Amino acid sequence: MWELFCFVVNTYYEDPQKYIENKREILQKLHDHFGINRFF
């Protein structure tokens, strides 16, 4: 759970363009994992 959140944050800070491109996928992973997408 926490690892996934850290992965999202690290992806954003390391490569914002990649984060933007993958945002939908990342949000879907968060939604699948938590049942809600409360972080973004």
N, C-alpha and C positions, 0 to 999 in steps of 0.2 A: 504494500500500500504506500508506505513512505518512499520506497525506492522509485515507484512510478512517478510520484510527484517530483522527486529530485531529478529524475530523468527529463521530465518536461522542462523544469527550470534550467537545467544544464543545457538542454538543446536550444532553449531560447537565448541564453546568454552567449553560447558559443557561436551560434549561427542563426541570427534572426530570420534571414531569408529562408533557410531550411525550415525553421519553425513555422513561418507563415505558410509555406507550401504544404506542410504536414499538419497544419492546425486542425483540419477536419478529422484526420485520422487520430490525432492525439486526443481531441475532445471525445471522439467515439470510444477510445480506450478508457478514458477517465469515466465516461458514462457507464460503460460496461462494468468497470471495476467497482465503482461506488454506487451505481444506480442513479446518481445525479452528477451534474457537471458544475459543481459549486465553486471551482477554483477560477473559472474564466467566464 
